[in-house]
Amino acid sequence: MTRAFLVVMDSVGIGGAPDADTFFNGDRPDTGANTLAHIAQACARGAAEEGRSGPLHLPHLNRLGLGAATRLASGAATPGLAADPSGLWGCAREHSRGKDTPSGHWELAGLPVPWDWHYFPDTIPAFPNDLVQAVAEAAGSDGILGNCHASGTVIIDRHGAEHMRTGQPICYTSADSVFQIAAHEETFGLDRLLALCKAVAPRLHAMKVGRVIARPFVGTPETGFTRTTNRKDFAITPPAPVLTNWAQDVGRRVHGVGKIGDIFSMQGIDDVVKGSDAELMTHLARLVATAEEGSLTFANFVEFDSLYGHRRDISGYARALEWFDREIGQILQSLRPGDLMVLTADHGNDPSWPGTDHTREQVPVLVAGRGAGQIGQVNFADIAASVAAHLAIPAQGPGRSFL
């Protein structure tokens, strides 16, 4: 029996989405966005030197086929990623009408989103009065703060002091289908924030808002505010079985790493570990060493997206990629004969692009453990079908195995 590890490098897109012209950051379409290529190009011209230096250095991902996949997806030059790959590689396109976390992950797990998400308008206020009243009532406050589209770090700087003084939760959204609630872990309370999000989630899910996200932070107005790793997503439950269910239903153990449990509302997942990306990498290494035969490990590394993509931090994103490459290189050496590891992404978040939203892109499909070669351009759902084929479990949905 064999094992499978599906690892999502959150937002590491490689450009070339054929429908990018129908997705926007502000008034500009996503046509031409390319997270990886634009980072590599910035590094090559010396424009990403904070905390690192020189061309983007990703030898392990490159050997698997990252540079080749980028050329296949978009034709874009990726300086430093030109070696002939020794892994099985390709690129994948999404069919769901969203460039967000649930859309990407559900489809990677074999289920394209069967509806259109609800998005809040980029106006002030952004939320309808009845929703504001319901949130305030659930929070036990006399109102909310924010009520707009915003960057999470910017809005806690703007409203953190008033939130601590009044107890009103900070509520905001983005171009994604999300309702985010930020609150201070100490003055408001982490448990109270999680309870608030859980209480209002059904109302928002009925509106087809994909996620209610708890965004706890700490600090003071004098020292500044910092978000903590205790984020929790309250996502709509997938309306049909996904890869994790397929595995669990035939008695296989399913391990979640990162926000996988939140994204799938723990459907088909036996256990989950959370933490910073550095902590998650330690957990992934442990599972490669100890996970049961026949098991599935599904991991998400979110900090590319949350810390660097949305903040349009090219140097930080490059540092994160190089760190990930070093760490995953060691883990790849620990795979057992018969193991499969698939490295992919859920959408793009080009840090060179205007705005602060995700970008509609194709994603890499890098496969370790199944020889070398090109799989070409595939669909997100084909990844789930391929993992299922490797594990010899029945697959559902539209995907077709590329193995």
Legacy VTK file of the C-alpha trace (Angstrom):
# vtk DataFile Version 3.0
C-alpha trace
ASCII
DATASET POLYDATA
POINTS 403 float
0.000 0.000 0.000
1.205 3.542 -0.758
0.824 6.982 0.809
-0.025 10.375 -0.691
0.904 13.918 0.338
-0.944 16.809 -1.334
0.816 20.094 -0.529
-0.690 23.467 -1.468
1.690 26.420 -1.747
-1.028 28.992 -1.164
-1.158 31.607 -3.974
1.961 30.438 -5.884
0.404 30.951 -9.316
2.292 30.729 -12.597
0.161 32.953 -14.844
-1.615 32.092 -18.048
-5.198 31.582 -16.870
-7.274 31.676 -20.070
-10.110 33.564 -18.345
-7.931 36.069 -16.460
-9.511 38.943 -18.375
-12.808 38.337 -16.536
-11.246 38.770 -13.062
-10.185 42.139 -11.706
-8.046 43.907 -9.132
-9.852 47.214 -8.890
-10.349 48.365 -12.481
-7.502 46.298 -13.910
-8.076 42.767 -15.233
-5.772 39.946 -14.109
-4.550 39.390 -17.683
-0.766 39.078 -17.492
-0.538 38.462 -13.743
2.110 35.869 -12.927
3.102 35.468 -9.296
6.181 33.286 -9.753
7.571 34.806 -12.945
7.259 38.389 -11.737
8.987 37.537 -8.452
11.808 35.795 -10.337
12.169 38.735 -12.717
12.312 41.197 -9.809
14.987 39.101 -8.109
17.041 38.928 -11.314
17.114 42.705 -11.700
18.022 43.298 -8.046
14.599 44.604 -7.029
13.979 42.062 -4.233
16.962 42.481 -1.933
15.341 42.831 1.501
16.541 39.915 3.623
17.865 38.043 0.593
19.917 38.737 -2.535
20.351 37.800 -6.165
18.353 35.599 -8.542
15.526 33.523 -7.124
17.060 30.236 -5.956
14.647 27.282 -5.923
16.762 24.260 -6.906
14.465 21.528 -5.541
11.215 22.904 -6.956
13.015 23.671 -10.206
14.245 20.082 -10.519
10.672 18.913 -10.084
9.628 21.194 -12.945
8.520 24.555 -11.536
10.273 26.660 -14.170
9.103 24.372 -16.965
5.527 24.494 -15.681
5.624 28.300 -15.675
6.814 28.368 -19.273
4.082 25.911 -20.235
1.345 27.910 -18.493
2.272 31.381 -19.624
5.405 31.406 -21.749
6.915 33.711 -19.120
10.630 33.905 -18.420
11.572 32.753 -14.928
15.232 33.674 -14.397
17.052 31.024 -12.407
14.449 28.358 -13.199
15.624 27.012 -16.522
16.979 23.527 -15.763
15.460 20.456 -17.387
13.123 18.898 -14.824
13.637 15.431 -13.395
10.141 15.128 -11.934
6.650 14.758 -13.353
5.334 18.244 -14.045
2.598 20.318 -15.638
0.162 23.119 -14.925
-3.514 23.221 -13.974
-6.413 25.582 -14.618
-9.445 26.211 -12.438
-13.040 26.148 -13.661
-14.844 27.438 -10.551
-15.819 31.100 -10.807
-13.654 32.258 -7.956
-10.002 33.000 -7.255
-10.234 32.281 -3.540
-9.218 29.620 -1.039
-12.417 27.510 -0.910
-12.886 27.549 -4.695
-9.304 26.466 -5.302
-9.115 23.828 -2.587
-12.536 22.310 -3.246
-11.673 21.899 -6.917
-8.207 20.528 -6.129
-10.098 17.988 -4.002
-12.343 17.074 -6.924
-15.359 19.372 -6.496
-15.742 22.471 -8.664
-17.901 25.023 -6.837
-21.495 24.491 -8.060
-22.735 28.046 -7.406
-21.706 31.686 -7.623
-20.328 33.105 -4.383
-21.765 36.264 -2.857
-19.402 39.238 -2.796
-19.876 42.432 -0.821
-19.674 45.707 -2.770
-16.585 47.872 -2.477
-18.543 50.688 -0.855
-18.750 52.274 2.578
-20.716 50.761 4.190
-20.137 47.364 2.566
-22.617 45.327 4.616
-26.426 45.499 4.761
-27.948 46.956 7.937
-29.648 43.735 9.001
-26.308 41.882 8.899
-24.579 44.636 10.896
-27.314 44.475 13.517
-27.082 40.684 13.737
-23.308 40.773 14.209
-23.503 43.500 16.847
-26.201 41.605 18.724
-24.170 38.382 18.648
-21.118 40.310 19.865
-23.033 42.044 22.663
-21.899 45.431 21.338
-23.696 48.546 20.185
-22.217 48.415 16.697
-19.270 47.347 14.563
-16.156 49.039 13.225
-14.834 48.915 9.687
-17.747 47.867 7.473
-15.664 48.138 4.314
-13.141 46.464 2.015
-9.736 46.581 3.667
-6.341 45.003 4.230
-6.381 43.109 7.508
-3.189 44.666 8.832
-4.229 48.176 7.830
-7.668 47.975 9.402
-6.443 46.813 12.801
-3.984 49.709 12.822
-6.832 52.051 11.943
-9.442 50.749 14.386
-7.495 48.746 16.985
-7.490 51.434 19.666
-11.196 52.220 19.214
-11.997 48.511 19.288
-10.164 48.098 22.598
-12.019 51.101 24.023
-15.547 50.242 22.792
-15.551 46.453 22.438
-17.009 46.746 18.948
-15.671 44.044 16.595
-13.797 45.130 13.468
-15.615 43.727 10.418
-14.287 43.909 6.889
-14.175 42.061 3.576
-12.179 41.890 0.350
-12.626 40.944 -3.289
-13.078 37.357 -2.042
-16.339 35.974 -0.716
-15.446 36.539 2.942
-16.679 38.247 6.087
-13.738 38.844 8.427
-13.959 39.776 12.102
-10.857 41.087 13.876
-10.724 41.361 17.655
-8.091 41.680 20.359
-7.222 38.350 21.958
-6.982 39.840 25.435
-9.445 42.714 25.725
-12.157 41.090 23.594
-11.078 37.490 24.125
-10.128 34.759 21.670
-12.897 32.388 22.766
-15.443 35.183 22.467
-14.232 36.009 18.941
-14.478 32.373 17.849
-17.943 32.076 19.377
-19.042 35.233 17.545
-17.822 33.936 14.196
-19.478 30.572 14.770
-22.763 32.276 15.682
-22.971 34.461 12.566
-21.522 31.939 10.099
-24.833 30.193 9.262
-26.419 33.509 8.277
-23.524 34.366 5.980
-23.310 30.855 4.545
-27.007 31.113 3.625
-26.033 34.197 1.595
-23.352 32.047 -0.127
-20.531 33.953 1.530
-17.752 31.380 1.469
-16.028 32.036 4.778
-16.376 33.851 8.062
-12.814 34.374 9.292
-11.765 35.076 12.872
-8.741 37.401 12.817
-7.356 37.736 16.352
-4.609 40.226 17.128
-2.564 41.463 20.068
-0.669 44.603 20.990
-1.387 48.163 22.063
-1.813 51.504 20.292
1.629 52.464 21.572
3.505 49.327 20.489
1.410 48.506 17.431
-0.890 45.590 16.648
0.050 42.161 15.310
-2.199 39.376 14.067
-1.688 36.016 15.736
-1.669 32.471 14.335
-5.016 31.702 16.016
-6.953 32.564 12.870
-9.904 30.276 12.224
-12.019 29.997 9.074
-15.682 29.026 9.323
-16.295 27.828 5.764
-19.346 26.497 3.988
-19.384 22.713 4.098
-18.721 21.212 0.652
-22.055 20.099 -0.811
-20.697 16.775 -2.110
-17.915 14.331 -1.159
-14.348 15.420 -1.861
-10.977 13.660 -1.888
-10.780 13.545 1.904
-14.189 11.836 2.064
-13.235 9.396 -0.695
-10.209 8.307 1.328
-11.871 8.199 4.716
-14.916 6.329 3.407
-12.736 3.357 2.454
-10.939 3.331 5.794
-7.884 5.415 5.002
-6.444 7.822 7.555
-6.593 11.492 6.501
-4.308 14.083 8.113
-4.786 17.847 7.705
-1.933 20.343 7.999
-2.691 24.067 8.302
-6.099 25.479 7.469
-7.247 22.356 5.598
-9.621 21.454 8.425
-11.280 24.871 8.268
-11.553 24.896 4.473
-13.370 21.564 4.410
-15.235 21.972 7.729
-13.364 18.828 8.873
-15.226 16.731 6.294
-13.280 13.495 5.814
-10.390 14.639 8.022
-9.284 12.586 11.026
-6.931 15.096 12.622
-5.419 18.480 11.910
-2.443 20.501 13.101
-2.066 24.278 12.850
0.613 26.887 13.386
3.023 29.105 11.498
4.392 27.814 8.213
7.630 26.909 9.999
5.667 24.843 12.502
3.608 23.281 9.728
6.760 22.236 7.903
7.861 20.394 11.043
4.474 18.660 11.160
4.723 17.710 7.481
8.181 16.223 8.046
6.800 14.244 11.000
3.941 12.884 8.910
6.290 11.879 6.096
8.201 9.928 8.725
5.223 8.409 10.549
1.981 8.513 8.532
0.241 5.201 8.052
0.417 3.137 4.887
-2.442 4.066 2.602
-2.962 7.457 4.270
-3.566 10.878 2.757
-1.912 14.017 4.132
-3.363 17.295 2.837
-1.336 20.413 3.699
-1.643 24.150 3.113
1.180 26.665 3.564
-0.612 30.012 3.745
2.055 32.601 4.516
3.047 33.158 0.858
-0.464 34.578 0.505
-1.260 36.097 3.890
2.083 37.710 4.734
3.517 38.610 1.339
1.054 38.381 -1.556
-1.703 40.538 -0.087
0.893 42.973 1.248
2.577 43.196 -2.173
5.928 42.319 -0.611
8.071 40.894 -3.411
11.208 40.432 -1.293
9.241 38.716 1.462
7.533 36.407 -1.011
10.909 35.503 -2.541
12.352 34.775 0.911
9.382 32.545 1.704
9.776 30.628 -1.556
13.484 30.052 -0.951
12.820 28.925 2.624
10.116 26.550 1.440
12.408 25.132 -1.252
15.159 24.385 1.277
12.759 22.705 3.677
10.784 20.706 1.137
14.054 19.524 -0.414
14.916 17.737 2.832
11.425 16.269 3.124
11.484 14.958 -0.450
14.564 12.926 0.444
12.564 11.242 3.235
9.743 9.919 1.060
9.417 6.147 1.096
9.383 4.011 -2.036
5.830 4.103 -3.349
4.992 7.488 -1.814
3.459 10.266 -3.905
3.883 13.980 -3.173
2.056 16.561 -5.267
3.034 20.219 -4.895
0.540 22.713 -6.290
-1.317 25.973 -5.522
-4.898 27.204 -5.248
-4.720 30.577 -7.078
-2.262 33.424 -7.620
-1.431 36.540 -5.624
1.041 38.460 -7.753
2.902 40.869 -5.424
3.797 43.070 -8.402
0.135 43.568 -9.343
-1.983 46.602 -8.349
-4.470 46.196 -5.529
-4.227 43.638 -2.746
-6.410 40.818 -4.079
-5.715 37.353 -5.436
-4.921 37.021 -9.128
-6.507 34.519 -11.518
-3.693 32.215 -12.658
-2.887 28.654 -13.530
-0.930 26.727 -10.899
2.038 24.341 -10.983
1.575 20.587 -10.675
4.846 19.059 -9.463
4.838 15.326 -8.727
7.509 13.430 -6.782
7.480 9.652 -6.645
6.116 8.841 -10.095
9.099 9.299 -12.366
9.767 12.127 -14.792
7.921 13.642 -17.718
5.399 16.242 -18.753
1.713 15.845 -17.918
0.793 18.986 -19.842
-2.087 21.295 -18.999
-4.681 19.659 -16.770
-7.616 20.707 -14.601
-7.618 21.272 -10.848
-9.975 18.323 -10.355
-7.525 16.021 -12.156
-5.198 16.377 -9.169
-7.775 14.778 -6.862
-8.415 11.993 -9.359
-4.674 11.335 -9.653
-4.145 11.183 -5.888
-7.104 8.805 -5.646
-5.653 6.636 -8.412
-2.317 6.472 -6.598
-4.079 5.416 -3.384
-6.256 2.926 -5.307
-9.478 4.448 -3.982
-12.654 5.244 -5.965
-12.831 8.797 -7.274
-15.881 10.955 -7.881
-16.437 14.162 -9.793
-15.161 15.387 -13.153
-11.411 14.792 -12.685
-9.314 12.335 -14.677
-6.031 10.903 -13.446
-2.892 12.059 -15.238
-0.748 9.277 -13.740
LINES 1 404
403 0 1 2 3 4 5 6 7 8 9 10 11 12 13 14 15 16 17 18 19 20 21 22 23 24 25 26 27 28 29 30 31 32 33 34 35 36 37 38 39 40 41 42 43 44 45 46 47 48 49 50 51 52 53 54 55 56 57 58 59 60 61 62 63 64 65 66 67 68 69 70 71 72 73 74 75 76 77 78 79 80 81 82 83 84 85 86 87 88 89 90 91 92 93 94 95 96 97 98 99 100 101 102 103 104 105 106 107 108 109 110 111 112 113 114 115 116 117 118 119 120 121 122 123 124 125 126 127 128 129 130 131 132 133 134 135 136 137 138 139 140 141 142 143 144 145 146 147 148 149 150 151 152 153 154 155 156 157 158 159 160 161 162 163 164 165 166 167 168 169 170 171 172 173 174 175 176 177 178 179 180 181 182 183 184 185 186 187 188 189 190 191 192 193 194 195 196 197 198 199 200 201 202 203 204 205 206 207 208 209 210 211 212 213 214 215 216 217 218 219 220 221 222 223 224 225 226 227 228 229 230 231 232 233 234 235 236 237 238 239 240 241 242 243 244 245 246 247 248 249 250 251 252 253 254 255 256 257 258 259 260 261 262 263 264 265 266 267 268 269 270 271 272 273 274 275 276 277 278 279 280 281 282 283 284 285 286 287 288 289 290 291 292 293 294 295 296 297 298 299 300 301 302 303 304 305 306 307 308 309 310 311 312 313 314 315 316 317 318 319 320 321 322 323 324 325 326 327 328 329 330 331 332 333 334 335 336 337 338 339 340 341 342 343 344 345 346 347 348 349 350 351 352 353 354 355 356 357 358 359 360 361 362 363 364 365 366 367 368 369 370 371 372 373 374 375 376 377 378 379 380 381 382 383 384 385 386 387 388 389 390 391 392 393 394 395 396 397 398 399 400 401 402
